Amino acid sequence: MIEINNHDTRQAHYAAENTLQKIRNDMTSFGRTLDGENLKNVYSTHVNYEATKIGMGSTADGMKLLGAEIEDLYISLLKIKLRYQNL
């Protein structure tokens, strides 16, 4: 689950970096710059956009549900084990 999340995170950041570079190149061609707080905000916005686009929220929710199901199964198995030990 962590690997999937890390992969999605890298993918979102990589896409945002590419978009940011294109924006900076376009702005430079018009004699403008993007730096400081504006650069940070544009980057953050694009990371969030890319994360939404690839469905990171849904993946994270799915992983949480899977984790809860595994936990429930583990607890059920422990109860069965205890029941058979007491026989």
Order of alpha helices (4+ residues) and beta strands (2+ residues): alpha-alpha-alpha
